[in-house]
Amino acid sequence: MILRKNYPLKWLFAVLFLISVHVSGQSVLWEKDGNSYFQIEKNQIVRYSLPSNQPAVFISSSDLTPAGKSPLVVRDFSFSQDGKKALIYTNTKRVWRLDTQGDYWVLDLQTKELKQAGKGLPESSLRFAKLSPDASQIAYVSEFNLFVENLANGQITQLTKDGNRKLINGTFDWAYEEEFACRDGFQWSPDGKKISYWQIDANQIRDYYMMNFTDSVYSQVVPVEYPKVGESPSPARIGVIELSSQKTTWLNIPGDPQQHYLPRMEWNNPDLLLVQQLNRKQNHSKIYAVNVPKNEAKVIAEEKEETWIDVLSNWENVYGLTYRHEFKWLNDKKEFLWFSEKDGWRHVYKIGLDGKETLLTPGNYDVINLLHLDENNKVAYFHASPDNATQKYLYKIKLDGKSKAERVTPAIFEGTNTYTISPSGQFAFHQFSNSYTRPSSEWISLGKHQPLDPEKSIESNLAKYQGPKTVEFFKINTADGTEMDGWMVKPTNFDSSKKYPVVFFVYTEPWGANVKDSYGVGRNRNYEGDMSADGYIYISIDNRGTPAPKGRAWRKSIYRKIGRLNISDQAEAAAQIVKWDFVDPERVAVWGHSGGGSATLNLMFQYPEIYKTGISLAAVANQLTYDNIYQERYMGLPQENLEDFVAGSPITYAKNLQGNLLYIHGTGDDNVHYDNAEMLINELIKHGKLFQFMPYPNRSHGISEGEGTTAHLRKLYTDFLKRYCPPGGK
């Protein structure tokens, strides 16, 4: 990253406010005026000035070297609002998916004094440290409690003292983190006199016990507080600590905490907090404006859905280290922007603190995510693709609620385009790829989409990024007229007079889509070698219910039908494909991971006449084993419609297995628990079904930990596929 080479203090103080984004896969911070940004490079923080995009070291490696120690390895960083201090995140450890626990150091950019925060607390135990608005203090979570530290004298004050694994202050439990992307659980008030924070009470949540059999001659129990579907959620509440008295006031938000969720909270001013509340079914959302001094909550916006309401304002990057649900403010924070599908499409609405609501993006298209709000020019920029759900482009629209969206991305960039826009709206970082074009990028002047350096522009260098068009996109229709997108890679030296084996790659659930016109589609990460060179047809299809920008009806049609609608859509498409002249109907395979693993099992069991071979990884075999937030969002409550959970679970149909099945699961999977494997194995044994099974000891959901794991998995997958679905044309 970039930083300091004798910049004048007046420039440092002008930083004031910076925005975290991602450029070239790295975390960067924008300067407020949008004319420069900061990035980690070679363990230094570097500043790039636009439009020249010239780098200059801003914080050097020597600046990041504590006395008598090696330089800090920077994982992430931020600046104080006055630009006088830098907060450095280092020595990190993984918490569930991400390394959100580590050490923090504060660098004074004037004196170059480098101090460790939380000194005396356990190593790598600090989470989500944030400087106060005036940069005099720093707050952080350590071991489930919230602390504040005076930076002048190093005095540490423990603000909460009741925290433990089951009573979580300032961060979240497994389910909130995984399903709502909630990790950072506290915020400074704008005046720095108060801190608001979540408290999650998991005392009533039963532990799921994972077993470690490999690290000791005696087995070790690894407990995870995990609310299974049908179990009431962990009660959540929000407290506000008055730092002068260290007293916590719990916000008076109506509703049973054990039957509601609180996924979003943000300060509007020192006396006003906005909080989103969802009911347990996640189909009724309320936004409360909470008067903190009076502790009074008033509903200013409310929405009900027949199916579910999506909490995520951004379909992408929910696993970013610093991802946080935020309110996008406008009109001097008198209004904020909000997503809703109430008119049948995913649109942006403007909501006032008085409850007045205005649709800002009218039209029959989905807003994929909102990128930038330019209040001066009264324009909003967002990603969308009204005409092709496999692609993505930049659009802009006036904020009058009456205009039509205008595409900004030039026609030459057909495929997937992503943009990171500067706070001023003057510059943007443009990234482009499609199925035959490697990822490429450029800095542009946003107004006319002109590259800042024509010689380094994507268009000038497009030919060298492009390769052969091996991926074919196609559409396929079900009997009821539903049109689904798919891609296909045919064998090398394809001969239409021959018949080839086909391998289907599936996911199928509301959490992800496979069919995207971006680089890397058509490649099988688990196959050792080249599938097309070996003579396989490789296909993926997105069924109804996947999060493609095709409107609310497309996405919500799967409600209470996971394991049925997605499976019948896939099978109906496959039934058509196996009739193609060049497809061998006796060599049809399917594979997937997680939700795709579940789909693989369901396809093998429900449609054995189509799918002859399957490889399932980390699958939910029984929907009643998964977490309540995810499964109840899409399926309802098992107390009310248990039959839907049973009808959608692969274990229900295990008795129908006829083909060749390889089932793979990590015994240390904290997400899709290993009990799925044992339950399914029992059912298959009961019905005399033969199959192959590979448990990976202590591996988590991604099945990646441990020496040799990736290579072993690839060989296992490839050998099984080649044996039971032999490659080559016949």
C-alpha positions in Angstrom: 0.0 0.0 0.0 1.0 3.6 -0.4 2.1 6.2 1.9 4.1 9.0 3.1 7.0 10.8 1.6 7.3 14.1 3.4 3.8 15.3 2.6 2.8 18.6 4.3 0.7 18.4 7.4 -2.0 20.4 5.8 -2.5 17.6 3.3 -2.5 15.0 6.1 -5.2 16.9 8.0 -7.3 17.2 4.8 -7.7 13.5 4.6 -10.5 13.7 7.1 -12.6 10.9 5.7 -11.7 7.9 3.6 -13.8 5.2 2.0 -12.7 1.5 1.8 -13.0 -0.2 -1.6 -11.3 -2.9 -3.6 -8.9 -2.3 -6.5 -7.1 -5.2 -8.1 -8.2 -7.5 -5.3 -6.7 -5.3 -2.6 -8.2 -3.2 0.0 -7.8 0.5 -0.7 -8.9 3.8 0.9 -10.0 6.8 -1.0 -9.0 10.3 -0.1 -12.2 12.4 0.6 -11.8 14.6 -2.5 -11.5 11.5 -4.7 -8.2 12.6 -6.3 -6.0 9.9 -4.7 -6.2 6.6 -3.0 -4.1 4.4 -0.7 -3.1 0.8 -1.2 -0.9 -1.8 0.5 2.2 -2.7 -1.6 5.2 -4.6 -0.5 4.1 -4.1 3.1 4.0 -0.4 2.7 1.1 2.0 2.3 1.3 3.9 -0.9 -0.6 6.9 -2.2 -1.7 7.1 -5.8 -2.5 10.5 -7.2 -5.1 10.8 -10.0 -5.3 11.4 -12.9 -1.5 10.6 -13.2 -1.9 7.5 -11.0 1.6 8.1 -9.8 2.6 6.2 -6.6 4.5 7.6 -3.6 5.3 5.8 -0.4 3.2 7.3 2.4 3.9 4.9 5.2 7.2 3.1 4.8 8.2 -0.3 6.1 10.5 1.5 8.7 7.4 3.5 9.9 5.8 0.1 10.5 8.7 -1.4 12.5 8.2 -1.5 16.3 11.4 -1.0 18.3 13.4 -4.2 18.4 11.0 -6.1 16.2 10.4 -6.9 12.5 8.1 -4.7 10.4 4.4 -5.3 10.9 2.8 -7.3 8.1 -0.2 -5.2 7.1 -3.4 -7.0 6.6 -5.6 -3.9 6.5 -5.5 -0.2 7.6 -7.6 2.9 8.1 -7.0 6.5 9.0 -8.4 8.8 11.7 -10.9 11.4 10.5 -8.4 14.2 11.0 -5.8 12.3 9.0 -3.2 12.4 11.8 -3.2 8.7 12.7 -3.2 5.4 10.9 -4.6 2.2 12.4 -2.8 -0.9 11.3 -4.3 -4.4 11.4 -1.8 -7.3 11.6 -1.0 -10.8 13.0 -4.4 -12.0 12.1 -6.3 -15.2 12.9 -9.3 -16.8 11.2 -12.7 -16.7 12.9 -15.0 -18.9 10.9 -14.7 -17.7 7.3 -12.4 -14.7 7.7 -9.3 -13.6 9.7 -11.2 -11.0 11.7 -9.1 -11.4 14.9 -5.5 -10.0 15.3 -3.4 -7.1 16.6 -3.8 -3.4 16.1 -1.2 -0.7 16.1 -1.6 3.1 16.0 0.9 5.1 14.0 1.1 8.9 14.7 1.7 10.3 11.2 3.4 13.4 12.6 5.8 12.0 15.2 6.0 8.5 13.7 5.3 7.0 17.1 4.0 3.5 16.8 2.0 2.1 19.6 0.3 -1.3 20.1 -3.4 -1.1 21.1 -4.7 -3.5 23.7 -1.3 -4.2 25.1 -1.5 -6.9 27.8 -4.6 -8.5 26.3 -4.1 -11.9 24.6 -2.1 -11.9 21.4 -4.2 -11.7 18.2 -7.4 -11.3 20.2 -8.6 -7.9 19.1 -11.5 -7.5 16.7 -12.8 -4.5 14.6 -10.8 -1.8 16.3 -11.9 1.7 15.4 -10.5 5.1 16.3 -12.9 7.6 17.9 -14.1 10.5 15.8 -11.5 12.8 17.4 -8.8 10.1 17.4 -8.2 10.4 21.1 -9.4 6.9 21.8 -9.7 3.5 20.2 -12.4 0.8 20.9 -12.2 -2.9 20.2 -13.5 -6.3 21.1 -11.4 -8.9 22.8 -12.7 -12.3 24.0 -16.3 -11.3 23.6 -16.0 -8.0 25.6 -15.8 -4.4 24.5 -12.9 -2.2 25.5 -11.9 1.5 25.0 -8.4 2.8 25.3 -7.0 6.3 25.8 -4.3 6.8 23.2 -2.5 9.5 25.2 -1.9 7.5 28.3 -2.6 3.9 27.2 -5.3 3.4 29.9 -7.6 0.5 28.9 -11.2 0.5 30.2 -13.3 -2.7 30.0 -16.8 -1.6 29.0 -18.5 -5.0 29.2 -17.6 -7.7 31.6 -20.1 -10.4 31.1 -18.9 -11.6 27.7 -18.1 -15.2 26.9 -18.6 -17.8 24.1 -22.3 -17.8 24.8 -22.8 -14.1 25.6 -21.3 -12.1 22.8 -20.6 -8.4 23.0 -19.6 -6.2 20.0 -19.5 -9.1 17.5 -21.8 -11.9 16.4 -22.4 -15.7 16.7 -21.9 -18.1 13.8 -25.3 -17.8 12.3 -25.4 -14.0 12.2 -21.9 -13.9 10.6 -22.6 -16.6 8.0 -26.1 -15.7 6.9 -26.3 -11.9 7.5 -22.6 -11.1 6.9 -22.7 -9.4 10.4 -19.3 -9.4 12.0 -18.4 -5.9 13.2 -20.8 -5.4 16.1 -20.2 -1.9 17.5 -20.1 1.7 16.3 -18.9 5.1 17.7 -21.5 7.8 18.0 -20.7 10.8 15.7 -19.6 12.9 18.7 -17.4 10.1 20.2 -19.3 10.2 23.5 -21.1 6.9 23.1 -20.7 3.5 21.6 -23.6 1.3 20.4 -23.1 -2.4 20.2 -24.9 -5.7 19.7 -25.1 -8.3 22.4 -26.0 -11.9 21.2 -27.2 -14.3 23.9 -26.4 -17.8 22.7 -27.0 -19.4 26.1 -30.2 -21.0 24.9 -28.6 -22.2 21.6 -27.4 -25.8 21.7 -23.9 -26.6 20.7 -23.1 -28.8 17.8 -20.1 -30.9 18.7 -17.4 -31.4 16.1 -14.8 -34.1 16.9 -11.1 -33.8 16.4 -9.6 -37.3 16.2 -6.2 -36.4 14.8 -4.4 -33.9 17.0 -4.3 -36.1 20.1 -4.5 -39.8 21.1 -7.6 -38.8 22.9 -10.5 -37.3 20.9 -11.2 -33.6 21.4 -14.7 -32.0 21.4 -15.0 -28.8 19.4 -18.3 -27.1 20.3 -20.0 -24.6 18.0 -23.1 -22.7 19.1 -25.3 -23.3 16.2 -29.1 -22.8 15.9 -30.5 -25.5 13.8 -33.6 -24.9 11.6 -36.7 -24.9 13.8 -34.8 -23.7 16.8 -35.5 -20.2 18.1 -32.7 -17.6 17.2 -30.2 -16.3 19.6 -31.8 -13.2 21.2 -30.1 -10.0 20.1 -30.3 -6.6 21.7 -28.5 -3.3 21.1 -26.9 -1.3 23.9 -25.6 2.2 24.0 -22.7 2.9 26.4 -22.3 6.5 27.7 -18.5 6.6 28.0 -18.4 9.2 30.8 -20.4 6.9 33.1 -19.7 3.6 31.4 -23.4 2.9 31.8 -25.2 0.8 29.1 -28.8 1.6 28.1 -30.5 -1.2 26.2 -32.6 0.1 23.4 -36.3 -0.3 23.8 -37.2 -2.0 20.5 -40.6 -3.8 20.5 -40.9 -7.5 19.8 -39.7 -10.7 21.3 -35.9 -10.7 20.8 -35.9 -14.5 20.4 -38.3 -14.3 17.4 -36.6 -11.4 15.6 -33.3 -10.4 14.1 -31.5 -7.1 14.2 -29.2 -7.2 11.2 -28.5 -3.5 10.7 -27.8 -0.5 12.9 -26.2 2.9 12.3 -26.0 6.4 13.9 -27.6 9.3 12.2 -26.6 11.9 14.7 -25.4 11.8 18.4 -29.0 11.3 19.6 -30.5 9.1 16.8 -29.9 5.5 15.8 -31.5 3.7 13.0 -32.1 -0.1 13.5 -33.5 -2.7 11.1 -35.6 -5.4 12.6 -36.6 -8.6 10.8 -39.1 -11.1 12.1 -38.0 -14.7 12.3 -39.4 -15.7 8.9 -37.5 -12.7 7.5 -40.6 -11.5 5.5 -41.4 -8.5 7.6 -38.9 -5.7 7.9 -39.1 -2.6 10.1 -36.7 0.3 10.3 -36.8 2.0 13.7 -35.6 5.5 14.4 -34.5 5.4 18.0 -34.2 8.5 20.1 -31.3 7.5 22.3 -31.7 10.1 25.2 -35.4 9.2 25.5 -35.0 5.5 24.5 -38.0 5.7 22.2 -38.2 3.7 19.0 -40.5 4.8 16.1 -41.1 2.8 12.9 -40.3 5.0 9.9 -40.4 2.3 7.2 -42.0 -1.1 7.0 -42.2 -3.8 4.4 -43.9 -7.2 4.2 -43.2 -10.0 1.7 -45.0 -13.3 0.9 -41.6 -15.0 0.7 -38.5 -13.4 2.2 -36.8 -10.0 2.3 -33.1 -9.8 1.4 -31.0 -8.1 4.0 -27.9 -7.7 1.8 -27.7 -4.4 -0.1 -24.8 -5.8 -2.2 -25.0 -9.2 -3.8 -21.2 -9.2 -4.1 -18.3 -9.0 -1.7 -20.3 -9.9 1.4 -17.2 -11.8 2.5 -14.9 -8.8 2.4 -12.9 -8.3 5.6 -14.4 -4.9 6.3 -17.9 -5.5 4.9 -20.6 -3.8 6.9 -24.3 -3.1 6.3 -24.6 0.6 6.1 -27.2 3.2 5.4 -26.4 5.4 2.4 -27.3 8.9 3.5 -28.3 11.9 1.4 -29.8 15.4 1.8 -27.7 16.1 4.9 -28.7 12.7 6.4 -32.3 13.5 6.3 -32.9 10.7 3.9 -31.3 7.3 3.1 -31.3 4.8 0.3 -32.9 1.4 0.6 -33.3 -1.7 -1.6 -36.7 -3.4 -2.1 -38.3 -5.8 -4.6 -41.9 -4.6 -3.8 -42.7 -3.7 -7.4 -41.3 -6.9 -8.8 -37.8 -5.7 -9.4 -34.8 -5.0 -7.2 -34.8 -1.2 -7.0 -33.4 1.7 -4.9 -35.8 3.8 -2.9 -35.2 7.0 -1.0 -36.7 7.0 2.5 -36.9 10.1 4.7 -36.7 10.2 8.4 -40.3 11.2 8.2 -41.1 8.0 6.4 -41.7 9.5 3.0 -40.6 7.1 0.3 -39.6 7.6 -3.4 -38.6 5.1 -6.0 -35.4 6.3 -7.6 -34.7 3.6 -10.2 -38.0 2.9 -12.0 -38.1 0.2 -14.8 -38.3 -3.5 -15.5 -34.7 -4.3 -14.5 -32.8 -5.2 -11.3 -30.2 -3.0 -9.6 -27.4 -5.4 -8.8 -25.7 -3.0 -6.4 -25.5 0.7 -5.8 -22.0 2.1 -6.4 -22.1 5.9 -6.0 -24.4 8.7 -5.2 -23.5 12.0 -6.8 -25.7 14.5 -4.9 -24.1 17.5 -6.6 -25.1 16.3 -10.1 -28.2 14.4 -8.8 -27.1 11.1 -10.3 -26.7 7.6 -9.0 -24.4 5.0 -10.5 -25.2 1.2 -10.2 -24.5 -2.2 -11.8 -27.2 -3.7 -13.8 -27.8 -5.9 -16.9 -31.4 -5.5 -18.1 -30.9 -7.5 -21.4 -28.6 -10.3 -20.4 -28.6 -11.8 -16.9 -25.2 -13.4 -17.4 -23.5 -10.0 -17.8 -23.0 -6.8 -15.8 -22.6 -3.1 -16.8 -22.4 0.3 -15.3 -25.6 2.4 -15.4 -26.5 5.9 -14.2 -29.8 7.5 -13.5 -31.0 10.9 -12.4 -32.4 11.2 -8.8 -35.7 12.6 -9.8 -37.5 9.2 -9.7 -38.8 9.8 -13.3 -35.9 9.2 -15.6 -34.7 6.1 -17.4 -31.4 4.4 -16.6 -28.6 5.1 -19.0 -25.8 2.6 -19.8 -22.4 4.0 -19.2 -20.2 1.0 -20.1 -19.3 1.2 -23.8 -20.6 -1.5 -26.1 -17.2 -2.9 -26.8 -17.0 -4.4 -23.3 -19.5 -7.2 -23.7 -19.4 -9.3 -20.6 -18.8 -8.6 -16.9 -17.8 -5.1 -15.9 -17.2 -3.9 -12.3 -16.5 -0.3 -11.2 -15.0 1.3 -8.1 -15.9 5.0 -8.2 -14.1 7.8 -6.4 -16.0 9.8 -3.8 -16.0 12.8 -6.2 -17.5 10.7 -9.0 -14.7 12.0 -11.3 -12.6 8.8 -11.6 -13.4 5.1 -11.6 -11.4 1.9 -11.6 -12.9 -0.3 -14.4 -12.4 -4.1 -14.5 -13.6 -6.2 -17.4 -13.6 -9.8 -18.4 -15.8 -12.3 -20.3 -15.6 -16.0 -21.0 -12.7 -15.6 -23.4 -11.1 -12.4 -22.1 -8.8 -12.5 -19.1 -9.5 -9.9 -16.4 -8.2 -6.5 -17.4 -8.5 -3.1 -15.8 -8.0 0.6 -16.4 -8.5 3.9 -14.6 -11.0 6.1 -16.4 -12.5 9.6 -16.3 -16.1 8.6 -15.4 -17.9 11.4 -17.2 -17.1 10.1 -20.7 -15.7 6.7 -19.8 -12.3 7.8 -21.1 -9.1 6.0 -20.0 -6.6 8.1 -18.0 -3.8 6.4 -19.9 -4.9 5.5 -23.4 -1.8 3.3 -23.9 -2.7 1.2 -20.9 -6.4 1.1 -21.6 -8.4 -2.1 -21.9 -9.4 -1.3 -25.4 -5.9 -0.7 -26.6 -4.7 -4.0 -25.1 -7.8 -6.1 -25.6 -6.3 -8.5 -28.2 -3.6 -9.7 -25.9 -6.1 -10.5 -23.1 -8.3 -12.6 -25.4 -8.2 -16.3 -26.1 -10.3 -18.8 -28.0 -14.1 -18.7 -27.5 -14.4 -22.2 -25.9 -17.5 -21.4 -23.8 -20.8 -21.3 -25.6 -23.8 -19.7 -23.9 -27.3 -21.1 -24.6 -30.9 -20.9 -23.4 -33.1 -23.8 -22.6 -36.9 -23.7 -21.9 -39.0 -25.8 -19.5 -42.4 -27.1 -20.5 -44.1 -24.2 -18.6 -42.1 -21.6 -20.7 -39.4 -20.8 -18.2 -36.2 -19.8 -19.9 -32.9 -20.7 -18.3 -29.4 -19.6 -19.1 -26.6 -22.1 -19.5 -23.0 -22.4 -20.7 -21.3 -25.3 -22.4 -17.7 -26.2 -23.2 -17.4 -28.9 -25.9 -14.5 -31.3 -26.3 -11.4 -30.2 -28.1 -11.6 -31.3 -31.8 -15.3 -31.8 -31.3 -16.9 -34.1 -33.9 -20.6 -33.8 -34.1 -21.0 -37.3 -35.5 -19.7 -38.7 -32.2 -21.4 -39.0 -28.8 -19.6 -37.6 -25.8 -20.1 -37.8 -22.0 -21.6 -34.7 -20.3 -20.7 -33.4 -16.9 -23.2 -31.0 -15.2 -21.9 -28.5 -12.7 -24.7 -27.4 -10.3 -25.3 -25.0 -7.4 -29.0 -24.2 -7.8 -29.9 -22.4 -4.5 -30.7 -18.7 -3.8 -27.2 -18.0 -2.6 -25.3 -18.2 -5.9 -25.4 -18.3 -9.7 -23.1 -20.2 -11.9 -23.9 -18.9 -15.4 -21.9 -15.7 -15.7 -20.1 -14.3 -18.7 -16.8 -13.8 -16.9 -13.4 -15.3 -17.2 -13.0 -18.7 -15.6 -16.5 -20.2 -16.3 -16.2 -23.6 -17.9 -13.2 -24.6 -15.8 -13.5 -27.3 -13.2 -11.3 -26.6 -10.2 -11.5 -30.2 -9.0 -10.6 -31.8 -12.3 -6.9 -32.8 -12.7 -6.2 -31.9 -16.3 -8.3 -30.5 -19.1 -11.8 -31.8 -19.3 -12.3 -30.7 -22.9 -9.0 -32.1 -24.0 -10.0 -35.4 -22.4 -13.3 -35.5 -24.3 -16.0 -34.2 -21.9 -18.9 -31.8 -22.5 -19.1 -29.5 -19.5 -22.4 -27.7 -18.8 -23.9 -25.5 -16.1 -27.5 -24.1 -16.0 -29.0 -21.6 -13.6 -32.5 -22.6 -12.6 -35.3 -20.5 -11.1 -34.4 -19.3 -7.6 -30.8 -18.5 -8.3 -29.9 -14.8 -7.7 -29.8 -13.7 -11.3 -31.0 -10.2 -12.2 -34.2 -11.5 -13.7 -36.8 -10.0 -11.3 -38.4 -10.9 -8.1 -40.7 -13.7 -9.5 -37.6 -15.6 -10.8 -35.7 -15.4 -7.6 -38.6 -15.9 -5.1 -40.3 -18.8 -7.0 -38.2 -21.3 -5.1 -39.7 -20.3 -1.7 -40.5 -23.5 0.3 -39.4 -25.5 -2.8 -35.6 -25.9 -2.4 -34.9 -29.5 -3.3 -37.9 -29.7 -5.6 -38.2 -26.7 -8.0 -34.5 -26.3 -8.6 -34.1 -30.0 -9.0 -37.0 -30.4 -11.5 -35.7 -27.4 -13.5 -32.3 -29.0 -13.7 -33.6 -32.4 -14.6 -36.0 -31.1 -17.3 -33.1 -29.2 -18.9 -30.8 -32.3 -18.7 -33.6 -34.5 -20.2 -33.5 -32.2 -23.3 -29.7 -32.1 -23.4 -29.2 -35.8 -23.4 -31.3 -36.0 -26.5 -28.9 -33.9 -28.4 -27.2 -35.9 -31.2 -23.7 -35.6 -29.8 -24.5 -36.4 -26.1 -24.2 -40.0 -24.8 -27.2 -40.5 -22.5 -25.4 -43.4 -20.8 -22.5 -41.2 -19.7 -24.1 -38.3 -17.8 -22.5 -37.0 -14.6 -23.2 -34.2 -12.1 -21.2 -32.6 -9.4 -21.5 -29.7 -6.9 -20.3 -28.3 -3.6 -22.4 -27.2 -0.6 -25.8 -26.4 -2.1 -24.5 -27.9 -5.3 -23.6 -31.0 -3.3 -27.2 -31.2 -2.1 -28.5 -30.7 -5.7 -26.2 -33.5 -6.9 -27.6 -35.9 -4.4 -31.2 -34.9 -5.2 -30.6 -35.2 -8.9 -29.0 -38.7 -8.5 -31.8 -39.9 -6.2 -34.8 -38.2 -7.8 -33.8 -38.7 -11.5 -31.6 -41.8 -11.6 -32.7 -42.5 -15.2 -30.8 -39.3 -16.3 -27.8 -38.9 -14.0 -25.6 -42.0 -13.9 -22.6 -40.6 -11.9 -22.4 -38.0 -9.2 -19.8 -36.4 -7.0 -21.2 -34.5 -4.0 -19.1 -32.4 -1.7 -20.1 -30.9 1.7 -23.8 -31.4 1.0 -26.8 -30.8 3.2 -28.4 -34.2 3.0 -31.1 -33.4 5.5 -32.5 -29.8 5.5 -33.3 -30.1 9.2 -29.6 -30.1 10.1 -28.8 -26.7 8.6 -28.9 -23.3 10.4 -32.2 -21.5 11.1 -31.4 -18.1 9.4 -30.7 -19.6 6.0 -33.1 -22.5 5.9 -36.1 -20.7 7.5 -35.5 -17.7 5.2 -36.1 -19.8 2.1 -38.2 -22.6 3.4 -40.4 -21.3 6.3 -40.7 -22.8 9.7 -40.6 -26.6 10.0 -43.2 -26.3 12.8 -45.6 -25.0 10.1 -44.6 -26.8 6.9 -42.3 -29.7 7.8 -43.4 -31.6 4.7 -41.5 -29.1 2.5 -38.3 -29.7 4.4 -38.7 -33.5 4.1 -39.7 -33.3 0.4 -36.6 -31.2 -0.4 -34.0 -33.3 1.5 -31.9 -35.8 -0.4 -32.0 -38.3 2.4 -35.7 -38.7 1.6 -34.9 -40.2 -1.8 -31.6 -42.0 -1.0 -33.4 -45.4 -1.5 -33.6 -44.6 -5.2 -29.9 -44.5 -5.9 -28.9 -46.5 -9.0 -25.8 -44.9 -10.3 -22.3 -44.3 -9.2 -22.0 -41.9 -6.2 -18.9 -40.4 -4.6 -19.8 -38.5 -1.4 -17.2 -36.2 0.2 -17.3 -34.3 3.5 -15.0 -32.6 5.9 -15.4 -33.8 9.5 -14.5 -30.3 10.8 -17.2 -28.6 8.7 -18.7 -25.9 11.0 -21.1 -24.8 8.2 -22.7 -28.0 6.8 -22.1 -30.4 9.6 -20.7 -33.8 9.3 -23.8 -35.4 10.7 -25.3 -35.0 7.2 -22.8 -37.5 6.0 -23.5 -40.1 8.7 -27.3 -39.7 8.4 -27.1 -40.2 4.6 -24.7 -43.1 4.9 -27.0 -44.8 7.3 -30.0 -44.4 4.9 -28.0 -45.7 2.0 -26.8 -48.7 3.9 -30.4 -49.4 5.1 -31.4 -49.7 1.5 -28.4 -51.8 0.4 -27.0 -49.0 -1.8 -23.3 -49.2 -2.7 -21.3 -45.9 -3.0 -17.9 -44.4 -2.3 -17.3 -42.1 0.6 -14.3 -39.9 1.5 -14.3 -38.1 4.8 -11.5 -35.5 5.2 -10.4 -35.3 8.9 -10.8 -31.8 10.5 -11.3 -30.1 7.1 -13.9 -27.3 7.1 -16.5 -26.5 4.5 -14.0 -25.6 1.8 -12.1 -28.9 2.3 -8.8 -27.1 1.8 -6.9 -27.3 5.0 -4.1 -29.8 5.6 -1.0 -30.8 3.7 -1.8 -32.5 0.4 -5.6 -32.0 0.6 -6.1 -30.1 -2.7 -4.0 -32.5 -4.7 -5.6 -35.5 -3.1 -9.2 -34.2 -3.7 -8.4 -33.4 -7.4 -7.0 -36.9 -8.0 -9.9 -38.6 -6.2 -12.5 -36.6 -8.1 -10.8 -37.1 -11.5 -10.1 -40.8 -11.1 -13.7 -41.4 -10.0 -15.2 -39.4 -12.9 -13.0 -41.1 -15.5 -13.7 -44.6 -14.1 -17.5 -44.3 -14.0 -18.1 -41.7 -16.7 -15.3 -42.5 -19.3 -14.2 -39.6 -21.4 -14.0 -39.4 -25.2 -16.2 -39.5 -28.2 -17.7 -42.7 -29.5 
